[in-house]
Amino acid sequence: MPARDGPQLARDMYQALRVRRSQRVEQLLSDDFTFYSPADVRIDRARYFEGCRPNSELIEDFAFTRLIDAGGEVVVTYESTQTDGNRFRNTDALTLEGDKICKAEVYFGWNLG
């Protein structure tokens, strides 16, 4: 069952990453969460927290350019500023189950300088 407000769930997730609230991130992800990216294909929740999640420590801010509720999925495009001043753009497809994110597909590669 999709979340009542998928875009807000996505906003909550990125906000928790931005302010480094690991416990909140853990609450927002389902127990069977899977993560996909060109560098990490179908990793489970434990491997996400172990390998990918620490990268969020480099994020200073997120600015959403697209937030689309696709009924059980939210498509998010954001521009991010890293702590070193570099900027990039990603698009993520988040699959929802109730009030949890159960899958994240991350598409990246846009360096904004």
C-alpha atoms as one frame of an Amber mdcrd trajectory, in Angstrom:
protein
   0.000   0.000   0.000   1.472   3.409  -0.939   2.129   6.059   1.679  -0.547
   8.713   2.096   1.915  11.451   1.251   4.818  10.008  -0.702   6.456  13.359
  -1.520   6.490  14.280   2.175   8.031  10.918   3.044  10.769  11.629   0.476
  11.317  15.141   1.882  11.610  13.653   5.382  14.223  11.172   4.164  16.434
  13.772   2.500  16.071  16.135   5.458  17.156  13.343   7.827  20.177  12.667
   5.603  21.047  16.367   5.448  20.990  16.873   9.218  22.658  13.501   9.826
  19.829  11.914  11.809  20.710   8.238  11.274  17.980   6.998  13.593  15.323
   8.856  11.573  16.718   7.436   8.310  16.501   3.941   9.845  12.857   4.577
  10.797  11.956   5.635   7.251  13.390   2.523   5.559  11.595  -0.825   5.586
  13.307  -3.886   7.039  13.556  -5.364   3.526  14.875  -2.127   1.955  16.975
  -2.578  -1.203  19.218  -0.016  -2.874  20.244   0.198  -6.508  22.719   2.483
  -8.249  25.204   2.054 -11.085  27.841   1.351  -8.417  25.717  -0.808  -6.063
  23.213  -3.185  -7.602  20.608  -4.577  -5.219  22.238  -4.186  -1.878  20.273
  -4.793   1.293  19.563  -2.436   4.159  22.618  -3.510   6.192  25.016  -2.973
   3.275  23.361   0.373   2.510  24.028   1.637   6.031  27.524   0.175   5.957
  28.689   1.407   2.546  26.437   4.063   1.040  24.894   5.863   3.968  28.252
   7.313   5.172  28.433   9.289   1.892  25.611  11.471   3.182  28.117  12.946
   5.647  29.482  14.891   2.657  26.115  16.538   1.894  25.596  20.125   2.928
  22.189  20.716   1.320  19.513  19.389  -1.068  17.379  21.519  -3.392  14.504
  19.640  -5.029  13.937  20.366  -8.713  11.391  17.562  -9.257   9.202  15.667
  -6.807   6.630  13.486  -8.558   4.110  11.277  -6.787   3.630   8.272  -9.052
   1.279   6.281  -6.805   3.471   4.033  -4.704   6.623   5.561  -6.079   8.159
   9.014  -5.784  10.576  10.362  -8.382  12.962  12.897  -6.888  15.471  15.043
  -8.747  17.656  17.175  -6.557  20.712  19.345  -6.725  23.066  18.907  -3.841
  25.932  20.901  -2.430  28.690  18.960  -0.732  30.686  20.136   2.275  33.635
  20.883  -0.057  31.464  23.167  -2.226  31.055  20.770  -5.175  27.541  20.469
  -6.592  25.767  17.630  -8.383  22.326  16.502  -9.533  20.757  13.062  -8.967
  17.416  11.514  -9.754  16.083   8.853  -7.396  13.049   6.612  -7.734  11.762
   5.662  -4.285   9.309   2.786  -3.959   6.997   3.022  -0.960   5.179   0.528
   1.231   2.864   2.292   3.650   4.937   4.858   5.509   8.310   3.295   4.624
  10.708   3.417   1.693  11.329  -0.158   0.546  13.493   0.486  -2.519  15.700
   3.277  -3.814  17.006   3.437  -7.371  19.619   6.172  -7.722  20.679   7.631
 -11.070  23.681   9.929 -10.857  26.452  11.545 -12.829  25.494  15.204 -13.220
  28.403  17.263 -11.927  27.330  20.895 -11.611  30.812  22.247 -10.896
